[in-house]
Amino acid sequence: MKAIQITKFGGPEVMEYVDLADPTPKSDEVLLEVTAIGINYADTHQTENSYLSPQTLPFVPGLEVTGTVDGKRYLAAVSGGYAQKAVANKQMLFPIPDQVDDQQALCMLVQGATAWHILKTVGHLKAGETVVIHAAAGGVGSLAIQLAKLWGGKVIAVTSSEEKRKLAKELGADEVIDANTETLKNEILRANGGKPVDLVLEMVGGKTTDISLEVLAPFGRMIVYGAASRSAAQVIHPTSLMGGSKTVTGFWLAHCFGNKVLLNDVIDELFKLVAAGKLKPIVGSTFALSQAAEAHKAMLARKTVGKIALNPAN
């Protein structure tokens, strides 16, 4: 089979398009014929070995695919997804409804479940609250806008280009802000009528994290689920949170794996919303498997919107 393999750590350039033997499933696993491959920011960290879980060389990157087993379609969490075939634990297979196509389904595992949990499970969003969504035109952000509006929130979307701001507005954002503005703090407060906000979904890192903490209202929550800029925020001293009764929470989807309520049931609910037309997955660019490096470069340069995928056929 064709696959992307990494034999040394580094940037997108370390990914090699190679021929590998088909993986062999264990007794609790199945072999999928892959139909689409999801790309996530976590994958770019895998290539650098800067992810939360360390990597061992050589390896095939990739966390999620859609594929078929005995003619049935599944969304699956895998290890080694950048390939034409992949093995998945039977508990990590999610049947795709007929009303949902493979590209839409691909948006629901990492991005969809993350958006759900950072808003609801750890974000505790309530109707009438204001949520700031950074990287709002990305895979998580574009779904988080829609879910937050479904659940009664006011959405302030922060994006890095005019194209992305237009998309965020079309998805239902109440206010849209340029991420590159020198007065981001003031712009967020202005967008909320001069008042601090209740919830911030933050995956940029560095100065963006610092500002996000500053704009939180009393009892406000900031959910950190990434650091795409690779920049560290200022150190947060726990006692400094007392003055504003603020909460900073981290989220990693891996902690939901193996938990039916936190993963299987959530994906089922997301599929229902998609099938009913209440949730619109944004499928961005699709690259050939052989162009995985170009796909990573585009994502790191913030040139992409929605879900980025690889086509295993070439």
C-alpha positions in Angstrom: 0.0 0.0 0.0 1.0 3.6 -0.4 1.6 5.6 2.8 3.4 8.5 4.3 6.2 7.5 6.6 8.4 9.6 8.9 11.9 8.4 9.6 13.3 11.6 11.2 11.6 14.4 13.1 11.1 17.8 11.6 8.7 19.9 9.5 6.5 18.9 6.6 9.5 18.0 4.5 10.2 14.9 6.6 7.1 13.1 5.3 8.0 10.5 2.6 5.5 8.9 0.2 6.5 5.2 0.2 5.3 1.7 -0.3 4.7 -0.3 2.9 3.2 -3.7 3.7 -0.4 -3.7 4.6 -0.9 -3.5 8.4 -2.1 -6.7 10.2 -5.1 -6.3 12.6 -5.0 -7.9 16.0 -7.9 -9.9 17.3 -9.7 -6.7 18.6 -9.0 -4.7 15.5 -10.3 -4.5 11.9 -8.5 -3.5 8.6 -10.1 -0.6 6.8 -9.9 0.3 3.2 -9.4 4.0 3.6 -11.6 6.4 1.6 -10.6 9.7 3.2 -7.9 10.9 5.6 -8.3 13.7 8.1 -5.5 16.2 8.7 -5.3 17.9 12.2 -2.9 20.3 13.8 -1.9 17.4 16.1 -0.4 15.8 13.0 2.0 18.7 12.5 3.1 18.2 16.1 3.6 14.5 15.5 6.1 15.2 12.7 8.1 17.3 15.1 7.7 15.0 18.1 6.2 18.0 20.0 2.8 16.4 20.6 1.4 15.5 24.0 2.2 11.8 23.4 5.8 11.1 22.2 6.4 9.4 18.8 8.7 6.5 18.0 10.5 6.4 14.7 9.7 5.2 12.1 5.9 5.8 12.0 3.0 6.7 9.8 1.2 9.8 11.0 -2.6 10.4 11.1 -5.3 10.0 13.7 -8.5 9.6 11.8 -9.9 8.2 8.6 -13.1 7.1 6.9 -13.1 3.7 5.3 -15.0 0.5 4.7 -15.1 -2.9 6.4 -17.0 -5.6 4.5 -18.7 -2.9 2.5 -19.9 -0.8 5.4 -18.8 2.8 6.0 -17.1 3.9 9.2 -15.4 6.9 10.7 -12.5 5.6 12.7 -9.8 6.7 15.1 -6.5 5.1 14.1 -2.8 5.1 14.5 -1.1 5.5 11.1 -3.9 7.1 9.1 -1.9 8.5 6.3 -2.2 5.3 4.3 -4.4 3.4 1.9 -5.2 0.9 4.6 -5.3 1.3 8.4 -6.2 -0.8 11.4 -8.7 0.4 14.1 -9.8 -1.0 17.4 -13.4 -2.2 17.1 -14.4 0.1 19.8 -13.2 3.1 17.8 -15.4 2.5 14.8 -18.3 4.8 14.3 -20.9 3.8 11.7 -21.6 6.6 9.2 -25.4 7.2 8.5 -26.6 7.1 4.9 -27.5 10.8 5.1 -23.8 11.8 5.9 -21.1 11.5 3.3 -17.5 10.6 4.0 -16.2 14.1 3.9 -18.8 15.3 6.3 -18.2 12.4 8.6 -14.4 13.1 8.6 -15.2 16.4 10.3 -16.9 14.9 13.3 -14.2 12.9 15.1 -11.4 15.2 16.1 -13.0 18.6 15.2 -16.6 17.8 15.9 -16.1 16.1 19.2 -13.6 18.7 20.3 -15.9 21.6 19.5 -18.7 19.8 21.4 -16.6 19.2 24.6 -14.9 22.6 24.7 -18.2 24.3 24.6 -20.4 22.0 26.7 -18.4 19.5 28.8 -15.5 21.8 30.0 -16.8 25.2 28.7 -20.2 24.9 30.4 -21.7 27.3 27.9 -25.2 28.6 28.9 -27.8 30.3 26.7 -27.2 34.0 26.7 -23.4 33.8 27.4 -20.8 35.3 25.1 -18.1 33.0 23.6 -15.0 34.1 21.8 -13.8 31.6 19.2 -10.2 32.0 18.0 -9.2 30.4 14.7 -13.0 30.5 14.0 -12.8 29.4 10.3 -10.8 26.3 11.1 -12.1 22.8 11.5 -13.0 23.1 15.2 -13.9 26.8 15.1 -16.3 26.5 12.1 -18.2 23.8 14.0 -18.0 25.6 17.4 -19.6 28.7 15.9 -22.6 26.7 14.8 -22.9 24.7 18.0 -22.6 27.8 20.2 -25.5 29.4 18.3 -27.6 26.3 18.5 -27.1 26.3 22.2 -28.0 30.0 22.6 -24.6 31.7 22.8 -23.5 35.0 21.4 -20.4 34.3 19.2 -17.4 36.6 18.6 -15.3 35.0 15.9 -11.6 35.8 15.5 -10.0 35.0 12.1 -6.9 35.9 10.1 -8.3 36.9 6.7 -11.2 38.6 5.0 -12.2 35.2 3.4 -12.3 33.6 6.8 -14.2 36.5 8.4 -16.9 36.2 5.6 -17.2 32.4 6.3 -17.5 33.0 10.1 -20.3 35.5 9.5 -22.1 33.1 7.1 -21.9 30.4 9.8 -23.7 32.6 12.3 -21.1 34.6 14.2 -22.6 37.7 15.7 -19.3 39.7 15.6 -16.1 39.0 13.6 -12.7 40.3 14.5 -9.3 40.4 12.6 -6.9 38.2 14.5 -4.0 40.4 13.3 -5.2 43.6 14.8 -2.8 45.3 17.2 -5.8 46.1 19.5 -7.2 42.6 19.9 -8.2 43.1 23.5 -10.1 46.3 22.8 -11.7 44.8 19.8 -13.0 41.8 21.7 -14.4 44.1 24.5 -16.0 46.4 21.9 -17.6 43.4 20.1 -19.3 42.6 23.4 -20.6 46.1 24.1 -17.6 47.0 26.2 -18.1 44.1 28.6 -15.8 41.2 29.3 -16.8 37.8 28.0 -17.9 34.5 29.5 -16.0 31.9 27.5 -13.0 31.8 25.3 -12.0 28.9 23.1 -8.2 29.2 22.6 -5.8 27.2 20.4 -3.4 29.9 19.2 -1.0 30.3 22.1 1.4 33.2 23.0 0.0 36.7 23.2 -3.5 35.5 22.1 -3.7 33.4 25.3 -2.6 36.3 27.4 -5.3 38.6 25.9 -7.9 35.9 26.2 -7.4 35.6 29.9 -7.5 39.4 30.3 -11.0 39.7 28.6 -12.7 37.1 30.8 -15.6 38.3 33.0 -15.9 37.2 36.7 -16.6 33.4 36.6 -15.4 33.4 32.9 -13.7 30.3 31.5 -10.8 30.0 29.0 -10.5 26.5 27.4 -7.0 25.8 26.0 -7.0 23.0 23.4 -3.9 23.8 21.3 -1.0 26.2 20.6 -0.9 26.5 16.8 1.6 29.4 16.9 4.1 27.3 18.8 4.5 30.3 21.1 4.2 30.1 24.9 1.9 32.3 26.8 2.9 34.1 30.0 3.1 32.0 33.1 -0.3 32.1 35.0 0.1 32.2 38.7 -2.9 30.4 40.3 -3.6 33.1 42.9 -3.9 35.7 40.0 -7.1 33.9 39.0 -8.8 34.7 42.3 -9.2 38.4 41.5 -11.6 37.6 38.6 -12.8 34.2 39.8 -11.5 33.0 36.4 -11.0 29.4 35.2 -8.4 28.1 32.8 -9.0 24.6 31.6 -7.1 22.4 29.2 -8.7 19.9 26.9 -7.3 16.9 25.0 -9.7 14.7 23.1 -7.6 11.6 23.8 -9.1 11.5 27.3 -12.5 10.8 25.8 -11.3 7.7 23.8 -12.8 4.5 25.1 -15.6 6.3 26.9 -19.0 5.7 25.2 -20.7 8.7 26.7 -17.9 11.1 25.9 -17.1 9.9 22.4 -19.5 7.4 20.8 -22.6 9.2 22.0 -21.3 12.6 21.1 -20.4 11.6 17.6 -23.9 10.0 17.2 -25.4 13.3 18.2 -23.2 15.2 15.8 -24.2 12.9 13.0 -27.8 13.5 13.7 -27.3 17.3 13.6 -25.5 16.9 10.2 -28.2 14.6 8.8 -30.9 17.1 9.9 -29.2 20.0 8.2 -28.6 21.8 11.6 -24.8 21.5 11.4 -22.8 22.2 8.3 -19.3 20.7 8.2 -16.9 22.9 6.2 -14.8 20.7 4.0 -11.8 22.7 2.8 -9.1 21.6 0.5 -8.4 17.9 -0.3 -4.9 17.0 -1.2 -3.5 13.8 -2.7 -1.9 11.5 -0.2 1.4 12.1 -2.0 0.9 15.8 -1.3 0.7 15.5 2.5 3.7 17.8 3.0 2.0 20.5 0.9 -1.2 20.1 3.0 0.8 20.6 6.2 2.5 23.7 4.9 -0.8 25.2 3.9 -2.2 24.5 7.4 0.8 25.9 9.2 0.7 29.0 7.0 -3.0 29.5 8.0 -4.1 29.3 4.4 -6.8 26.7 5.0 -10.4 26.8 6.2 -12.6 24.0 7.6 -11.5 20.4 7.4 -8.4 19.5 5.4 -8.3 16.0 4.0 -6.1 13.6 2.0 -7.3 11.4 -0.8 -5.6 8.0 -0.5 -6.1 7.1 -4.1 -3.0 9.0 -5.2 
